[in-house]
Amino acid sequence: MEFALFFLNESENNWVELPNARLFYAPNFLSKDHADQTFHILKKEINWQQEKIRMFGKQVLQPRLQAWHGDKPYTYSGLAMQPLPWTSTLFDLKSRAEAIAKHSFNSVLANLYRNGQDSMGWHQDNEIELGINPVIASITLGESRRFVLRHLITKERYQLELAHGSLFIMAGETQHYWQHSIPKTARHKDERINLTFRYIY
């Protein structure tokens, strides 16, 4: 069973309760001009790298570029990342996301999707250092991409198109009961920067 999520405005009514999940989406979190400018700044100032991760016992290149900034190291899928310093641009976006999420963040994972073949496989952000019921705030800049959620028990799916300048937040029990992904697509897609802010304990 699959449903599409639709959100109409940028008020606190954008918080949506799903079974075992609490989600928020603001499609116009940043104005188009602000989002355009921020995309170009981050594309230049971040040291994008294609890292290897461990999948099914093998080391493989991730299908995207990434960087880790903030105050704490982070490890997932066998990849240990040491934090790069905050840039003024990333710190400003962090503060804006914190104001909506009503939650502090001390790190950000930046991903650069180069085209429609770059993707993010099914996963949960449930590493021990994220704590219980982590809050993850995601900002999209550049090309929109389809974001899919899948309940681990009921297999229900929800999806939405993450737009340029949008903010998406996952909170509550989401990371315990739901997986999420950015699927590949055969459609032409330009570059997309995604920033996922989180708190590392």
Z-matrix of the N, CA and C atoms (Angstrom, degrees):
N
C 1 1.455
C 2 1.521 1 108.82
N 3 1.323 2 117.67 1 130.74
C 4 1.460 3 120.81 2 -176.09
C 5 1.520 4 110.53 3 -133.19
N 6 1.314 5 116.04 4 139.19
C 7 1.452 6 121.86 5 -178.97
C 8 1.519 7 109.20 6 -129.23
N 9 1.316 8 117.24 7 152.63
C 10 1.458 9 121.82 8 171.29
C 11 1.517 10 108.45 9 -99.50
N 12 1.312 11 116.19 10 145.73
C 13 1.459 12 121.83 11 178.32
C 14 1.521 13 109.17 12 -102.00
N 15 1.314 14 116.70 13 132.56
C 16 1.456 15 120.42 14 177.61
C 17 1.523 16 108.89 15 -126.74
N 18 1.324 17 116.75 16 133.60
C 19 1.445 18 122.64 17 178.46
C 20 1.518 19 107.86 18 -126.24
N 21 1.319 20 117.03 19 138.14
C 22 1.454 21 120.34 20 -168.26
C 23 1.514 22 114.92 21 -101.33
N 24 1.327 23 118.06 22 -25.47
C 25 1.456 24 118.15 23 -176.20
C 26 1.517 25 110.09 24 -149.74
N 27 1.316 26 116.79 25 -171.12
C 28 1.457 27 121.21 26 -173.42
C 29 1.531 28 111.84 27 -112.74
N 30 1.311 29 117.14 28 23.96
C 31 1.455 30 120.41 29 179.41
C 32 1.523 31 109.70 30 -87.39
N 33 1.344 32 116.92 31 178.24
C 34 1.459 33 119.46 32 178.83
C 35 1.525 34 111.95 33 -67.29
N 36 1.328 35 117.23 34 -13.07
C 37 1.459 36 119.58 35 175.13
C 38 1.521 37 111.73 36 -65.87
N 39 1.331 38 117.24 37 -8.23
C 40 1.455 39 120.24 38 177.57
C 41 1.530 40 112.77 39 -71.90
N 42 1.323 41 117.60 40 -9.79
C 43 1.457 42 119.16 41 173.24
C 44 1.527 43 108.69 42 -70.67
N 45 1.319 44 115.89 43 127.91
C 46 1.462 45 122.30 44 -177.83
C 47 1.519 46 109.06 45 -122.44
N 48 1.314 47 116.46 46 132.68
C 49 1.460 48 122.18 47 177.58
C 50 1.532 49 108.97 48 -97.57
N 51 1.330 50 115.86 49 121.80
C 52 1.456 51 122.84 50 171.74
C 53 1.524 52 108.17 51 -113.72
N 54 1.314 53 118.89 52 168.39
C 55 1.470 54 119.40 53 175.07
C 56 1.534 55 110.04 54 -56.40
N 57 1.329 56 116.98 55 118.26
C 58 1.470 57 123.06 56 178.38
C 59 1.526 58 113.53 57 62.84
N 60 1.327 59 117.90 58 27.63
C 61 1.465 60 119.41 59 -179.88
C 62 1.519 61 110.58 60 -155.05
N 63 1.331 62 114.83 61 151.21
C 64 1.458 63 122.22 62 173.93
C 65 1.527 64 106.99 63 -133.45
N 66 1.346 65 116.68 64 120.19
C 67 1.458 66 122.01 65 -172.19
C 68 1.527 67 110.84 66 -127.04
N 69 1.322 68 114.42 67 155.10
C 70 1.468 69 121.57 68 177.73
C 71 1.517 70 108.35 69 -139.57
N 72 1.330 71 116.91 70 138.91
C 73 1.460 72 120.07 71 175.27
C 74 1.519 73 110.26 72 -141.03
N 75 1.332 74 115.83 73 126.80
C 76 1.463 75 122.54 74 174.92
C 77 1.521 76 107.47 75 -124.21
N 78 1.342 77 118.43 76 102.70
C 79 1.468 78 120.76 77 -175.45
C 80 1.522 79 113.45 78 -66.36
N 81 1.345 80 118.07 79 -25.42
C 82 1.458 81 121.65 80 -177.80
C 83 1.526 82 111.06 81 -115.65
N 84 1.314 83 116.31 82 42.38
C 85 1.459 84 121.58 83 179.42
C 86 1.520 85 111.00 84 -58.02
N 87 1.333 86 116.92 85 -42.13
C 88 1.465 87 122.73 86 173.24
C 89 1.517 88 108.63 87 -114.39
N 90 1.326 89 116.80 88 144.66
C 91 1.467 90 119.78 89 174.49
C 92 1.526 91 108.70 90 -65.02
N 93 1.332 92 116.62 91 160.80
C 94 1.459 93 119.78 92 -178.90
C 95 1.531 94 111.16 93 -60.01
N 96 1.342 95 117.09 94 -43.71
C 97 1.462 96 119.73 95 -179.59
C 98 1.522 97 111.52 96 -62.78
N 99 1.340 98 116.12 97 -43.34
C 100 1.468 99 120.59 98 179.27
C 101 1.519 100 110.39 99 -64.10
N 102 1.338 101 116.71 100 -43.37
C 103 1.467 102 120.90 101 -179.78
C 104 1.529 103 110.80 102 -65.47
N 105 1.343 104 116.98 103 -41.78
C 106 1.470 105 120.52 104 178.17
C 107 1.524 106 110.83 105 -59.18
N 108 1.325 107 115.34 106 -48.84
C 109 1.462 108 120.80 107 -178.07
C 110 1.531 109 110.85 108 -63.10
N 111 1.325 110 116.62 109 -43.37
C 112 1.457 111 121.13 110 -178.14
C 113 1.525 112 111.33 111 -65.09
N 114 1.326 113 116.86 112 -39.27
C 115 1.464 114 120.48 113 177.67
C 116 1.526 115 110.20 114 -57.49
N 117 1.320 116 116.99 115 -49.34
C 118 1.469 117 120.65 116 -176.29
C 119 1.533 118 111.47 117 -66.83
N 120 1.329 119 117.35 118 -36.21
C 121 1.467 120 120.25 119 178.00
C 122 1.523 121 110.32 120 -65.05
N 123 1.333 122 116.57 121 -48.95
C 124 1.461 123 119.92 122 -177.06
C 125 1.525 124 112.05 123 -68.02
N 126 1.324 125 116.89 124 -34.92
C 127 1.470 126 119.58 125 178.23
C 128 1.527 127 110.24 126 -58.42
N 129 1.349 128 116.87 127 -36.66
C 130 1.462 129 121.41 128 -177.14
C 131 1.530 130 112.79 129 -86.48
N 132 1.337 131 117.63 130 -39.90
C 133 1.460 132 119.06 131 -169.07
C 134 1.529 133 114.07 132 -87.67
N 135 1.329 134 118.36 133 -16.94
C 136 1.459 135 120.61 134 179.00
C 137 1.522 136 109.97 135 -89.49
N 138 1.324 137 116.32 136 137.82
C 139 1.463 138 122.55 137 178.54
C 140 1.534 139 108.90 138 -86.22
N 141 1.319 140 116.43 139 85.15
C 142 1.458 141 121.68 140 -174.46
C 143 1.524 142 110.92 141 -71.61
N 144 1.343 143 115.18 142 135.27
C 145 1.459 144 121.42 143 -179.49
C 146 1.528 145 109.94 144 -134.43
N 147 1.325 146 115.91 145 147.71
C 148 1.469 147 120.28 146 171.71
C 149 1.520 148 107.57 147 -99.87
N 150 1.324 149 116.12 148 108.03
C 151 1.459 150 122.12 149 -174.17
C 152 1.531 151 111.71 150 -95.44
N 153 1.326 152 114.90 151 159.71
C 154 1.464 153 120.62 152 173.94
C 155 1.531 154 109.85 153 -96.82
N 156 1.330 155 116.43 154 140.99
C 157 1.452 156 121.99 155 173.97
C 158 1.523 157 108.52 156 -127.11
N 159 1.338 158 115.78 157 165.37
C 160 1.452 159 120.46 158 179.29
C 161 1.522 160 110.06 159 -95.17
N 162 1.328 161 116.97 160 121.03
C 163 1.459 162 122.67 161 176.72
C 164 1.520 163 108.97 162 -130.97
N 165 1.339 164 115.78 163 123.87
C 166 1.464 165 121.71 164 179.54
C 167 1.528 166 111.34 165 52.55
N 168 1.342 167 114.97 166 40.07
C 169 1.460 168 120.73 167 176.13
C 170 1.516 169 115.25 168 80.92
N 171 1.344 170 117.93 169 2.68
C 172 1.454 171 121.01 170 -178.97
C 173 1.526 172 111.03 171 -119.85
N 174 1.329 173 115.85 172 151.50
C 175 1.460 174 121.23 173 174.46
C 176 1.532 175 108.69 174 -87.79
N 177 1.331 176 116.96 175 122.11
C 178 1.463 177 121.22 176 -179.98
C 179 1.522 178 109.58 177 -131.97
N 180 1.323 179 116.01 178 151.92
C 181 1.461 180 120.67 179 176.50
C 182 1.526 181 109.98 180 -74.09
N 183 1.309 182 116.95 181 135.15
C 184 1.456 183 120.14 182 175.97
C 185 1.532 184 110.32 183 -65.94
N 186 1.329 185 117.64 184 144.11
C 187 1.466 186 120.68 185 179.16
C 188 1.530 187 112.18 186 -84.19
N 189 1.335 188 116.05 187 52.82
C 190 1.460 189 123.31 188 179.02
C 191 1.532 190 106.90 189 179.39
N 192 1.320 191 116.77 190 168.58
C 193 1.457 192 121.80 191 174.64
C 194 1.519 193 108.79 192 -104.38
N 195 1.338 194 116.79 193 155.39
C 196 1.462 195 118.00 194 -177.06
C 197 1.516 196 112.11 195 -154.04
N 198 1.348 197 114.55 196 169.80
C 199 1.464 198 123.22 197 174.11
C 200 1.527 199 107.53 198 -155.60
N 201 1.337 200 116.54 199 153.20
C 202 1.458 201 122.96 200 -179.37
C 203 1.517 202 109.09 201 -121.98
N 204 1.339 203 116.73 202 121.53
C 205 1.461 204 122.07 203 -179.54
C 206 1.520 205 109.24 204 -124.92
N 207 1.355 206 115.84 205 150.43
C 208 1.463 207 118.73 206 174.79
C 209 1.505 208 113.16 207 140.97
N 210 1.326 209 114.96 208 -148.41
C 211 1.455 210 121.51 209 -171.40
C 212 1.521 211 114.54 210 -108.94
N 213 1.336 212 117.56 211 -13.00
C 214 1.466 213 120.56 212 -172.83
C 215 1.528 214 110.82 213 -134.55
N 216 1.349 215 117.40 214 149.46
C 217 1.469 216 119.94 215 171.64
C 218 1.521 217 110.19 216 -72.62
N 219 1.331 218 116.42 217 164.69
C 220 1.459 219 121.32 218 -176.35
C 221 1.525 220 108.50 219 -149.17
N 222 1.332 221 116.85 220 139.62
C 223 1.460 222 121.89 221 179.97
C 224 1.518 223 109.94 222 -129.59
N 225 1.329 224 116.60 223 130.16
C 226 1.463 225 120.95 224 172.08
C 227 1.524 226 108.42 225 -151.70
N 228 1.333 227 115.70 226 146.35
C 229 1.472 228 122.67 227 179.30
C 230 1.531 229 112.18 228 49.53
N 231 1.337 230 116.08 229 37.98
C 232 1.455 231 120.59 230 177.80
C 233 1.511 232 115.04 231 78.26
N 234 1.332 233 117.87 232 3.38
C 235 1.458 234 121.83 233 179.62
C 236 1.524 235 109.74 234 -103.38
N 237 1.331 236 116.36 235 117.55
C 238 1.463 237 121.61 236 178.30
C 239 1.525 238 108.78 237 -98.73
N 240 1.317 239 116.58 238 121.16
C 241 1.462 240 121.44 239 -176.54
C 242 1.521 241 110.67 240 -114.12
N 243 1.331 242 115.86 241 126.65
C 244 1.452 243 121.92 242 173.61
C 245 1.527 244 108.34 243 -91.86
N 246 1.332 245 117.15 244 138.53
C 247 1.469 246 118.89 245 -172.46
C 248 1.519 247 113.32 246 -74.41
N 249 1.329 248 115.36 247 138.97
C 250 1.447 249 122.47 248 166.98
C 251 1.529 250 108.13 249 -87.49
N 252 1.321 251 118.86 250 157.96
C 253 1.467 252 120.62 251 -177.83
C 254 1.532 253 111.81 252 -64.81
N 255 1.331 254 114.91 253 154.39
C 256 1.458 255 119.87 254 172.08
C 257 1.517 256 109.83 255 -62.38
N 258 1.320 257 117.48 256 138.15
C 259 1.465 258 120.89 257 165.94
C 260 1.524 259 106.83 258 -91.92
N 261 1.315 260 117.50 259 162.37
C 262 1.467 261 119.71 260 179.56
C 263 1.528 262 110.68 261 -62.52
N 264 1.332 263 116.93 262 -34.97
C 265 1.467 264 120.91 263 179.45
C 266 1.514 265 110.79 264 -65.52
N 267 1.342 266 117.70 265 -48.74
C 268 1.465 267 121.54 266 179.82
C 269 1.528 268 111.36 267 -63.65
N 270 1.346 269 116.46 268 -38.96
C 271 1.467 270 119.15 269 -178.61
C 272 1.528 271 110.85 270 -67.08
N 273 1.322 272 117.07 271 -38.11
C 274 1.467 273 120.42 272 177.52
C 275 1.530 274 110.89 273 -63.50
N 276 1.336 275 117.00 274 -43.79
C 277 1.469 276 120.24 275 179.23
C 278 1.524 277 110.61 276 -65.81
N 279 1.323 278 116.85 277 -37.38
C 280 1.461 279 120.63 278 176.04
C 281 1.527 280 110.96 279 -58.24
N 282 1.321 281 116.28 280 -47.06
C 283 1.471 282 120.55 281 -178.78
C 284 1.524 283 110.96 282 -62.88
N 285 1.320 284 117.53 283 -39.94
C 286 1.461 285 121.28 284 178.89
C 287 1.531 286 110.91 285 -65.27
N 288 1.331 287 116.62 286 -41.90
C 289 1.464 288 120.26 287 178.96
C 290 1.525 289 111.32 288 -67.12
N 291 1.332 290 116.84 289 -38.31
C 292 1.472 291 120.57 290 179.01
C 293 1.520 292 111.33 291 -61.58
N 294 1.325 293 116.57 292 -37.33
C 295 1.463 294 120.12 293 -178.36
C 296 1.524 295 111.57 294 -63.87
N 297 1.326 296 117.63 295 -35.17
C 298 1.460 297 121.33 296 178.26
C 299 1.524 298 111.17 297 -80.69
N 300 1.333 299 116.05 298 -44.78
C 301 1.464 300 120.29 299 -176.45
C 302 1.525 301 112.21 300 -72.67
N 303 1.349 302 116.24 301 -20.50
C 304 1.470 303 121.39 302 -173.55
C 305 1.531 304 109.98 303 54.20
N 306 1.329 305 113.41 304 46.32
C 307 1.464 306 121.86 305 -176.47
C 308 1.521 307 107.91 306 -153.19
N 309 1.327 308 117.52 307 142.73
C 310 1.464 309 121.50 308 -179.97
C 311 1.529 310 110.60 309 -85.56
N 312 1.329 311 115.92 310 145.12
C 313 1.463 312 122.48 311 174.80
C 314 1.522 313 108.92 312 -124.86
N 315 1.329 314 116.57 313 144.33
C 316 1.463 315 119.47 314 178.04
C 317 1.523 316 113.24 315 -125.98
N 318 1.343 317 117.10 316 6.10
C 319 1.460 318 120.75 317 -179.56
C 320 1.518 319 109.49 318 -155.20
N 321 1.334 320 115.24 319 159.38
C 322 1.460 321 120.00 320 176.82
C 323 1.525 322 109.51 321 -144.21
N 324 1.320 323 115.74 322 134.39
C 325 1.454 324 122.47 323 171.79
C 326 1.526 325 107.29 324 -98.61
N 327 1.323 326 116.35 325 118.13
C 328 1.460 327 121.61 326 178.81
C 329 1.514 328 109.09 327 -101.28
N 330 1.327 329 117.22 328 127.65
C 331 1.462 330 122.85 329 178.39
C 332 1.519 331 109.25 330 -119.82
N 333 1.320 332 116.51 331 137.78
C 334 1.461 333 122.58 332 175.08
C 335 1.527 334 108.57 333 -115.83
N 336 1.327 335 115.54 334 112.17
C 337 1.462 336 122.08 335 176.32
C 338 1.524 337 107.18 336 -92.88
N 339 1.342 338 117.02 337 116.36
C 340 1.460 339 121.12 338 -171.64
C 341 1.521 340 113.06 339 -79.84
N 342 1.329 341 116.55 340 -27.32
C 343 1.469 342 121.96 341 -177.90
C 344 1.528 343 108.31 342 -165.14
N 345 1.330 344 117.07 343 -173.36
C 346 1.455 345 120.60 344 -177.26
C 347 1.512 346 114.63 345 -68.31
N 348 1.337 347 117.55 346 -16.21
C 349 1.461 348 120.66 347 178.86
C 350 1.526 349 112.09 348 -85.25
N 351 1.316 350 117.78 349 -15.95
C 352 1.466 351 119.83 350 171.68
C 353 1.525 352 108.22 351 -75.58
N 354 1.317 353 117.12 352 141.90
C 355 1.457 354 119.72 353 -169.19
C 356 1.523 355 111.10 354 -155.45
N 357 1.346 356 114.98 355 176.71
C 358 1.465 357 123.48 356 173.16
C 359 1.525 358 106.51 357 -134.72
N 360 1.334 359 116.96 358 120.52
C 361 1.457 360 120.84 359 -177.91
C 362 1.519 361 112.42 360 -73.86
N 363 1.334 362 115.52 361 171.83
C 364 1.461 363 121.21 362 179.13
C 365 1.530 364 110.39 363 -59.57
N 366 1.325 365 116.61 364 130.52
C 367 1.458 366 120.37 365 178.80
C 368 1.524 367 109.62 366 -164.14
N 369 1.324 368 114.89 367 169.53
C 370 1.468 369 123.12 368 170.73
C 371 1.517 370 107.91 369 -121.72
N 372 1.307 371 117.79 370 144.35
C 373 1.462 372 121.91 371 172.48
C 374 1.524 373 107.25 372 -90.06
N 375 1.334 374 115.11 373 79.09
C 376 1.471 375 119.75 374 -172.34
C 377 1.520 376 112.59 375 -129.74
N 378 1.347 377 117.22 376 26.56
C 379 1.457 378 119.63 377 176.47
C 380 1.532 379 110.16 378 -63.56
N 381 1.322 380 116.03 379 150.79
C 382 1.465 381 121.76 380 -174.97
C 383 1.526 382 111.40 381 -56.04
N 384 1.333 383 117.17 382 -40.17
C 385 1.469 384 119.88 383 -175.79
C 386 1.523 385 113.63 384 -69.34
N 387 1.343 386 117.62 385 -8.68
C 388 1.463 387 120.66 386 175.33
C 389 1.524 388 112.14 387 -84.37
N 390 1.337 389 117.57 388 -10.91
C 391 1.455 390 120.76 389 178.25
C 392 1.518 391 112.79 390 79.46
N 393 1.339 392 115.89 391 -175.12
C 394 1.461 393 122.34 392 -179.80
C 395 1.533 394 109.17 393 -83.22
N 396 1.321 395 116.06 394 136.57
C 397 1.473 396 121.85 395 179.24
C 398 1.533 397 112.10 396 49.91
N 399 1.335 398 117.06 397 60.31
C 400 1.470 399 119.37 398 -179.29
C 401 1.524 400 112.04 399 -65.18
N 402 1.332 401 114.52 400 149.46
C 403 1.462 402 122.00 401 174.02
C 404 1.529 403 107.41 402 -103.16
N 405 1.325 404 116.47 403 124.04
C 406 1.464 405 122.50 404 -179.60
C 407 1.520 406 107.88 405 -118.46
N 408 1.338 407 116.92 406 122.74
C 409 1.465 408 121.74 407 179.07
C 410 1.521 409 109.00 408 -110.89
N 411 1.324 410 116.75 409 125.90
C 412 1.457 411 122.51 410 -172.86
C 413 1.529 412 110.72 411 -119.58
N 414 1.338 413 116.23 412 124.07
C 415 1.461 414 121.96 413 176.46
C 416 1.529 415 109.06 414 -110.66
N 417 1.325 416 116.21 415 130.57
C 418 1.463 417 121.94 416 178.55
C 419 1.517 418 110.07 417 -105.41
N 420 1.333 419 115.92 418 134.17
C 421 1.460 420 123.24 419 176.41
C 422 1.521 421 108.23 420 -132.12
N 423 1.330 422 117.07 421 133.19
C 424 1.453 423 119.90 422 -179.13
C 425 1.520 424 111.39 423 97.33
N 426 1.308 425 115.97 424 -143.45
C 427 1.459 426 122.10 425 -176.19
C 428 1.522 427 111.95 426 -61.37
N 429 1.320 428 116.94 427 140.43
C 430 1.463 429 120.41 428 174.29
C 431 1.520 430 109.27 429 -74.51
N 432 1.337 431 116.47 430 150.92
C 433 1.459 432 121.56 431 176.10
C 434 1.520 433 109.85 432 -140.76
N 435 1.337 434 114.95 433 152.37
C 436 1.460 435 121.41 434 179.53
C 437 1.524 436 109.98 435 -77.74
N 438 1.336 437 116.48 436 129.35
C 439 1.462 438 123.99 437 179.28
C 440 1.526 439 107.34 438 -113.78
N 441 1.323 440 117.06 439 127.96
C 442 1.466 441 121.33 440 -174.87
C 443 1.524 442 110.12 441 -122.32
N 444 1.335 443 115.88 442 134.89
C 445 1.462 444 123.47 443 175.09
C 446 1.524 445 108.68 444 -112.38
N 447 1.345 446 117.26 445 140.32
C 448 1.458 447 122.02 446 -179.70
C 449 1.533 448 109.61 447 -135.04
N 450 1.351 449 116.61 448 121.55
C 451 1.461 450 121.16 449 179.47
C 452 1.526 451 109.84 450 -72.51
N 453 1.319 452 116.64 451 132.13
C 454 1.455 453 120.64 452 -174.71
C 455 1.522 454 113.45 453 -67.28
N 456 1.332 455 117.17 454 -28.39
C 457 1.469 456 120.54 455 -175.59
C 458 1.523 457 111.60 456 -99.25
N 459 1.333 458 116.64 457 -52.30
C 460 1.468 459 120.04 458 -174.98
C 461 1.529 460 112.81 459 -84.21
N 462 1.349 461 116.70 460 -16.48
C 463 1.471 462 123.52 461 -178.09
C 464 1.524 463 112.99 462 67.90
N 465 1.336 464 118.23 463 9.01
C 466 1.466 465 120.62 464 174.66
C 467 1.530 466 108.97 465 -61.66
N 468 1.336 467 115.59 466 147.28
C 469 1.456 468 120.78 467 178.82
C 470 1.524 469 110.09 468 -126.10
N 471 1.312 470 114.60 469 142.59
C 472 1.457 471 122.32 470 172.81
C 473 1.514 472 107.50 471 -128.50
N 474 1.301 473 116.65 472 145.10
C 475 1.452 474 119.30 473 178.94
C 476 1.522 475 110.87 474 -142.32
N 477 1.325 476 115.25 475 154.42
C 478 1.454 477 121.19 476 172.88
C 479 1.511 478 108.82 477 -153.17
N 480 1.313 479 115.72 478 157.50
C 481 1.456 480 122.62 479 178.37
C 482 1.519 481 107.88 480 -92.70
N 483 1.335 482 116.16 481 113.58
C 484 1.458 483 120.95 482 -179.59
C 485 1.529 484 108.76 483 -79.23
N 486 1.329 485 116.25 484 115.01
C 487 1.458 486 122.19 485 -170.03
C 488 1.531 487 111.98 486 -91.89
N 489 1.309 488 115.20 487 161.18
C 490 1.470 489 123.77 488 175.17
C 491 1.532 490 109.98 489 -56.96
N 492 1.334 491 116.60 490 122.68
C 493 1.457 492 121.29 491 179.89
C 494 1.511 493 114.99 492 84.73
N 495 1.330 494 117.24 493 10.28
C 496 1.471 495 120.49 494 -176.20
C 497 1.526 496 111.97 495 -90.97
N 498 1.338 497 114.20 496 160.81
C 499 1.459 498 122.75 497 174.41
C 500 1.524 499 108.22 498 -123.61
N 501 1.333 500 116.79 499 129.11
C 502 1.458 501 122.80 500 177.21
C 503 1.517 502 107.64 501 -127.27
N 504 1.344 503 117.06 502 131.60
C 505 1.469 504 121.50 503 -177.56
C 506 1.518 505 109.30 504 -124.11
N 507 1.325 506 116.55 505 134.33
C 508 1.460 507 123.17 506 171.27
C 509 1.525 508 107.68 507 -111.34
N 510 1.335 509 116.38 508 127.75
C 511 1.464 510 120.93 509 -177.42
C 512 1.531 511 109.11 510 -141.52
N 513 1.337 512 115.64 511 -171.07
C 514 1.462 513 119.86 512 -179.41
C 515 1.525 514 111.71 513 63.50
N 516 1.330 515 116.47 514 -138.94
C 517 1.469 516 121.64 515 -177.36
C 518 1.528 517 113.19 516 -90.65
N 519 1.324 518 117.03 517 13.37
C 520 1.464 519 121.02 518 -172.74
C 521 1.524 520 112.68 519 -49.82
N 522 1.337 521 117.50 520 -47.67
C 523 1.463 522 119.92 521 -173.52
C 524 1.523 523 113.52 522 -72.83
N 525 1.334 524 117.09 523 -13.44
C 526 1.473 525 120.20 524 176.84
C 527 1.521 526 111.77 525 -84.93
N 528 1.322 527 117.45 526 -32.90
C 529 1.462 528 121.25 527 -170.26
C 530 1.525 529 114.79 528 -115.40
N 531 1.335 530 117.75 529 -10.07
C 532 1.456 531 120.30 530 -175.45
C 533 1.526 532 110.79 531 -128.01
N 534 1.319 533 115.56 532 142.00
C 535 1.455 534 122.20 533 166.40
C 536 1.527 535 108.29 534 -101.96
N 537 1.325 536 116.73 535 159.03
C 538 1.455 537 119.97 536 176.55
C 539 1.524 538 109.95 537 -141.55
N 540 1.332 539 115.77 538 158.76
C 541 1.459 540 120.54 539 -178.14
C 542 1.523 541 110.82 540 -155.38
N 543 1.327 542 115.05 541 161.56
C 544 1.468 543 123.86 542 167.97
C 545 1.529 544 105.35 543 -116.30
N 546 1.337 545 118.42 544 100.00
C 547 1.471 546 120.03 545 -174.50
C 548 1.531 547 112.26 546 -71.89
N 549 1.328 548 114.33 547 155.84
C 550 1.462 549 119.80 548 169.92
C 551 1.520 550 109.49 549 -66.26
N 552 1.321 551 116.32 550 157.23
C 553 1.455 552 120.92 551 176.92
C 554 1.523 553 109.36 552 -144.17
N 555 1.333 554 115.24 553 144.17
C 556 1.467 555 120.36 554 177.37
C 557 1.528 556 111.24 555 -80.37
N 558 1.330 557 116.95 556 -11.35
C 559 1.456 558 120.20 557 178.78
C 560 1.521 559 110.64 558 -69.96
N 561 1.328 560 115.50 559 151.73
C 562 1.463 561 119.18 560 176.64
C 563 1.533 562 109.10 561 -66.48
N 564 1.312 563 115.97 562 126.82
C 565 1.461 564 121.40 563 178.02
C 566 1.520 565 108.89 564 -133.99
N 567 1.332 566 115.58 565 131.54
C 568 1.458 567 120.39 566 174.47
C 569 1.526 568 109.71 567 -81.99
N 570 1.311 569 116.11 568 -174.55
C 571 1.461 570 120.67 569 -174.67
C 572 1.536 571 111.85 570 -68.92
N 573 1.306 572 115.25 571 145.11
C 574 1.466 573 122.25 572 176.58
C 575 1.518 574 109.24 573 -133.34
N 576 1.331 575 116.25 574 131.10
C 577 1.470 576 121.60 575 171.16
C 578 1.523 577 107.80 576 -103.62
N 579 1.324 578 115.95 577 130.80
C 580 1.458 579 121.51 578 176.72
C 581 1.525 580 108.92 579 -123.26
N 582 1.317 581 116.02 580 128.91
C 583 1.461 582 122.18 581 178.83
C 584 1.512 583 108.59 582 -113.60
N 585 1.334 584 117.58 583 120.07
C 586 1.469 585 120.59 584 177.87
C 587 1.526 586 108.69 585 -113.44
N 588 1.333 587 114.22 586 108.73
C 589 1.457 588 121.71 587 -178.67
C 590 1.521 589 109.41 588 -87.13
N 591 1.321 590 115.55 589 140.74
C 592 1.472 591 120.68 590 -178.01
C 593 1.520 592 110.23 591 -153.35
N 594 1.329 593 115.42 592 166.60
C 595 1.476 594 120.17 593 177.22
C 596 1.519 595 108.06 594 -110.65
N 597 1.346 596 116.66 595 123.59
C 598 1.452 597 122.40 596 178.74
C 599 1.523 598 108.80 597 -102.58
N 600 1.331 599 116.69 598 124.69
C 601 1.473 600 121.70 599 179.01
C 602 1.528 601 110.48 600 -88.55
